[in-house]
Amino acid sequence: MANTNENVNVVVTKSPKSVGISIALTLFFGPLGMFYSTILGAIIMIIVDIVVGIFTLGFGLIITWPIQVIWAAIATSMYNKKLMKGQL
């Protein structure tokens, strides 16, 4: 067996995330669904929802829920753009 120096290219692949699934998960599960698209955003929104829910007896969630859906869609889109540029 000969000892040769060969260049080996290693390709690591990640699949893109679906914006539609991200929106659906966040619509149905709120900040828990955001874990699919953004972990930090989900943790932030869980804390915000707890605070808003306590102070408004849950009525403030009418405002925070759509914000979470938009945030999840944007985070998924940004993830996919970074993935296509090879930055992840």
PyMOL CGO cylinders between C-alpha atoms (Angstrom):
from pymol import cmd
from pymol.cgo import CYLINDER

trace = [
    CYLINDER, 0.00, 0.00, 0.00, 1.51, 3.26, -1.13, 0.3, 1, 1, 1, 1, 1, 1,
    CYLINDER, 1.51, 3.26, -1.13, 1.43, 6.30, 1.12, 0.3, 1, 1, 1, 1, 1, 1,
    CYLINDER, 1.43, 6.30, 1.12, 0.09, 9.16, -1.02, 0.3, 1, 1, 1, 1, 1, 1,
    CYLINDER, 0.09, 9.16, -1.02, -1.12, 12.59, -0.12, 0.3, 1, 1, 1, 1, 1, 1,
    CYLINDER, -1.12, 12.59, -0.12, -4.61, 12.98, -1.48, 0.3, 1, 1, 1, 1, 1, 1,
    CYLINDER, -4.61, 12.98, -1.48, -6.86, 15.96, -1.01, 0.3, 1, 1, 1, 1, 1, 1,
    CYLINDER, -6.86, 15.96, -1.01, -10.20, 14.88, 0.29, 0.3, 1, 1, 1, 1, 1, 1,
    CYLINDER, -10.20, 14.88, 0.29, -13.13, 17.26, 0.03, 0.3, 1, 1, 1, 1, 1, 1,
    CYLINDER, -13.13, 17.26, 0.03, -15.70, 16.90, 2.76, 0.3, 1, 1, 1, 1, 1, 1,
    CYLINDER, -15.70, 16.90, 2.76, -19.15, 18.33, 2.12, 0.3, 1, 1, 1, 1, 1, 1,
    CYLINDER, -19.15, 18.33, 2.12, -21.47, 18.85, 5.06, 0.3, 1, 1, 1, 1, 1, 1,
    CYLINDER, -21.47, 18.85, 5.06, -25.05, 19.32, 4.00, 0.3, 1, 1, 1, 1, 1, 1,
    CYLINDER, -25.05, 19.32, 4.00, -27.93, 20.81, 5.90, 0.3, 1, 1, 1, 1, 1, 1,
    CYLINDER, -27.93, 20.81, 5.90, -31.42, 20.91, 4.56, 0.3, 1, 1, 1, 1, 1, 1,
    CYLINDER, -31.42, 20.91, 4.56, -33.28, 24.23, 4.40, 0.3, 1, 1, 1, 1, 1, 1,
    CYLINDER, -33.28, 24.23, 4.40, -36.17, 24.82, 6.76, 0.3, 1, 1, 1, 1, 1, 1,
    CYLINDER, -36.17, 24.82, 6.76, -39.69, 25.32, 5.47, 0.3, 1, 1, 1, 1, 1, 1,
    CYLINDER, -39.69, 25.32, 5.47, -41.21, 28.75, 6.07, 0.3, 1, 1, 1, 1, 1, 1,
    CYLINDER, -41.21, 28.75, 6.07, -44.69, 27.22, 5.85, 0.3, 1, 1, 1, 1, 1, 1,
    CYLINDER, -44.69, 27.22, 5.85, -43.96, 24.67, 8.56, 0.3, 1, 1, 1, 1, 1, 1,
    CYLINDER, -43.96, 24.67, 8.56, -42.42, 27.41, 10.69, 0.3, 1, 1, 1, 1, 1, 1,
    CYLINDER, -42.42, 27.41, 10.69, -45.57, 29.53, 10.38, 0.3, 1, 1, 1, 1, 1, 1,
    CYLINDER, -45.57, 29.53, 10.38, -47.87, 26.57, 11.07, 0.3, 1, 1, 1, 1, 1, 1,
    CYLINDER, -47.87, 26.57, 11.07, -45.93, 25.45, 14.15, 0.3, 1, 1, 1, 1, 1, 1,
    CYLINDER, -45.93, 25.45, 14.15, -45.92, 28.96, 15.56, 0.3, 1, 1, 1, 1, 1, 1,
    CYLINDER, -45.92, 28.96, 15.56, -49.62, 29.47, 14.83, 0.3, 1, 1, 1, 1, 1, 1,
    CYLINDER, -49.62, 29.47, 14.83, -50.57, 26.25, 16.61, 0.3, 1, 1, 1, 1, 1, 1,
    CYLINDER, -50.57, 26.25, 16.61, -48.01, 26.17, 19.43, 0.3, 1, 1, 1, 1, 1, 1,
    CYLINDER, -48.01, 26.17, 19.43, -46.95, 29.80, 19.87, 0.3, 1, 1, 1, 1, 1, 1,
    CYLINDER, -46.95, 29.80, 19.87, -43.45, 30.28, 21.21, 0.3, 1, 1, 1, 1, 1, 1,
    CYLINDER, -43.45, 30.28, 21.21, -42.92, 26.52, 21.46, 0.3, 1, 1, 1, 1, 1, 1,
    CYLINDER, -42.92, 26.52, 21.46, -43.36, 26.31, 17.69, 0.3, 1, 1, 1, 1, 1, 1,
    CYLINDER, -43.36, 26.31, 17.69, -40.68, 28.96, 17.29, 0.3, 1, 1, 1, 1, 1, 1,
    CYLINDER, -40.68, 28.96, 17.29, -38.05, 26.45, 18.42, 0.3, 1, 1, 1, 1, 1, 1,
    CYLINDER, -38.05, 26.45, 18.42, -38.14, 25.12, 14.84, 0.3, 1, 1, 1, 1, 1, 1,
    CYLINDER, -38.14, 25.12, 14.84, -36.93, 28.45, 13.46, 0.3, 1, 1, 1, 1, 1, 1,
    CYLINDER, -36.93, 28.45, 13.46, -35.12, 30.29, 16.26, 0.3, 1, 1, 1, 1, 1, 1,
    CYLINDER, -35.12, 30.29, 16.26, -34.21, 29.00, 19.69, 0.3, 1, 1, 1, 1, 1, 1,
    CYLINDER, -34.21, 29.00, 19.69, -33.26, 32.36, 21.18, 0.3, 1, 1, 1, 1, 1, 1,
    CYLINDER, -33.26, 32.36, 21.18, -36.42, 33.97, 19.80, 0.3, 1, 1, 1, 1, 1, 1,
    CYLINDER, -36.42, 33.97, 19.80, -38.54, 31.21, 21.30, 0.3, 1, 1, 1, 1, 1, 1,
    CYLINDER, -38.54, 31.21, 21.30, -36.99, 31.65, 24.74, 0.3, 1, 1, 1, 1, 1, 1,
    CYLINDER, -36.99, 31.65, 24.74, -37.48, 35.42, 24.57, 0.3, 1, 1, 1, 1, 1, 1,
    CYLINDER, -37.48, 35.42, 24.57, -41.11, 35.07, 23.51, 0.3, 1, 1, 1, 1, 1, 1,
    CYLINDER, -41.11, 35.07, 23.51, -41.88, 32.50, 26.22, 0.3, 1, 1, 1, 1, 1, 1,
    CYLINDER, -41.88, 32.50, 26.22, -40.71, 35.02, 28.81, 0.3, 1, 1, 1, 1, 1, 1,
    CYLINDER, -40.71, 35.02, 28.81, -42.61, 37.88, 27.11, 0.3, 1, 1, 1, 1, 1, 1,
    CYLINDER, -42.61, 37.88, 27.11, -45.78, 35.77, 26.90, 0.3, 1, 1, 1, 1, 1, 1,
    CYLINDER, -45.78, 35.77, 26.90, -45.60, 34.88, 30.59, 0.3, 1, 1, 1, 1, 1, 1,
    CYLINDER, -45.60, 34.88, 30.59, -45.21, 38.52, 31.61, 0.3, 1, 1, 1, 1, 1, 1,
    CYLINDER, -45.21, 38.52, 31.61, -47.85, 39.81, 29.18, 0.3, 1, 1, 1, 1, 1, 1,
    CYLINDER, -47.85, 39.81, 29.18, -50.21, 36.97, 30.05, 0.3, 1, 1, 1, 1, 1, 1,
    CYLINDER, -50.21, 36.97, 30.05, -50.01, 37.69, 33.76, 0.3, 1, 1, 1, 1, 1, 1,
    CYLINDER, -50.01, 37.69, 33.76, -50.48, 41.45, 33.48, 0.3, 1, 1, 1, 1, 1, 1,
    CYLINDER, -50.48, 41.45, 33.48, -53.29, 41.35, 30.91, 0.3, 1, 1, 1, 1, 1, 1,
    CYLINDER, -53.29, 41.35, 30.91, -54.98, 38.13, 32.06, 0.3, 1, 1, 1, 1, 1, 1,
    CYLINDER, -54.98, 38.13, 32.06, -54.11, 36.57, 28.71, 0.3, 1, 1, 1, 1, 1, 1,
    CYLINDER, -54.11, 36.57, 28.71, -55.66, 39.23, 26.48, 0.3, 1, 1, 1, 1, 1, 1,
    CYLINDER, -55.66, 39.23, 26.48, -52.27, 40.64, 25.53, 0.3, 1, 1, 1, 1, 1, 1,
    CYLINDER, -52.27, 40.64, 25.53, -51.45, 37.39, 23.76, 0.3, 1, 1, 1, 1, 1, 1,
    CYLINDER, -51.45, 37.39, 23.76, -53.66, 38.64, 20.93, 0.3, 1, 1, 1, 1, 1, 1,
    CYLINDER, -53.66, 38.64, 20.93, -50.84, 41.10, 20.22, 0.3, 1, 1, 1, 1, 1, 1,
    CYLINDER, -50.84, 41.10, 20.22, -47.84, 38.85, 20.87, 0.3, 1, 1, 1, 1, 1, 1,
    CYLINDER, -47.84, 38.85, 20.87, -49.05, 35.80, 18.91, 0.3, 1, 1, 1, 1, 1, 1,
    CYLINDER, -49.05, 35.80, 18.91, -48.92, 37.46, 15.44, 0.3, 1, 1, 1, 1, 1, 1,
    CYLINDER, -48.92, 37.46, 15.44, -45.53, 38.97, 16.32, 0.3, 1, 1, 1, 1, 1, 1,
    CYLINDER, -45.53, 38.97, 16.32, -44.24, 35.47, 17.01, 0.3, 1, 1, 1, 1, 1, 1,
    CYLINDER, -44.24, 35.47, 17.01, -45.53, 34.18, 13.66, 0.3, 1, 1, 1, 1, 1, 1,
    CYLINDER, -45.53, 34.18, 13.66, -43.84, 37.02, 11.76, 0.3, 1, 1, 1, 1, 1, 1,
    CYLINDER, -43.84, 37.02, 11.76, -40.60, 36.57, 13.73, 0.3, 1, 1, 1, 1, 1, 1,
    CYLINDER, -40.60, 36.57, 13.73, -40.55, 32.83, 13.01, 0.3, 1, 1, 1, 1, 1, 1,
    CYLINDER, -40.55, 32.83, 13.01, -41.10, 33.37, 9.27, 0.3, 1, 1, 1, 1, 1, 1,
    CYLINDER, -41.10, 33.37, 9.27, -38.33, 35.98, 9.08, 0.3, 1, 1, 1, 1, 1, 1,
    CYLINDER, -38.33, 35.98, 9.08, -35.93, 33.83, 11.13, 0.3, 1, 1, 1, 1, 1, 1,
    CYLINDER, -35.93, 33.83, 11.13, -36.53, 30.82, 8.88, 0.3, 1, 1, 1, 1, 1, 1,
    CYLINDER, -36.53, 30.82, 8.88, -36.04, 32.91, 5.76, 0.3, 1, 1, 1, 1, 1, 1,
    CYLINDER, -36.04, 32.91, 5.76, -32.79, 34.34, 7.12, 0.3, 1, 1, 1, 1, 1, 1,
    CYLINDER, -32.79, 34.34, 7.12, -31.59, 30.84, 8.06, 0.3, 1, 1, 1, 1, 1, 1,
    CYLINDER, -31.59, 30.84, 8.06, -32.23, 29.63, 4.51, 0.3, 1, 1, 1, 1, 1, 1,
    CYLINDER, -32.23, 29.63, 4.51, -30.41, 32.63, 3.00, 0.3, 1, 1, 1, 1, 1, 1,
    CYLINDER, -30.41, 32.63, 3.00, -27.36, 32.02, 5.20, 0.3, 1, 1, 1, 1, 1, 1,
    CYLINDER, -27.36, 32.02, 5.20, -27.47, 28.33, 4.32, 0.3, 1, 1, 1, 1, 1, 1,
    CYLINDER, -27.47, 28.33, 4.32, -27.44, 29.10, 0.60, 0.3, 1, 1, 1, 1, 1, 1,
    CYLINDER, -27.44, 29.10, 0.60, -24.49, 31.48, 1.02, 0.3, 1, 1, 1, 1, 1, 1,
    CYLINDER, -24.49, 31.48, 1.02, -22.58, 28.79, 2.93, 0.3, 1, 1, 1, 1, 1, 1,
    CYLINDER, -22.58, 28.79, 2.93, -22.34, 30.77, 6.14, 0.3, 1, 1, 1, 1, 1, 1,
    CYLINDER, -22.34, 30.77, 6.14, -23.74, 28.03, 8.37, 0.3, 1, 1, 1, 1, 1, 1,
]
cmd.load_cgo(trace, "trace")
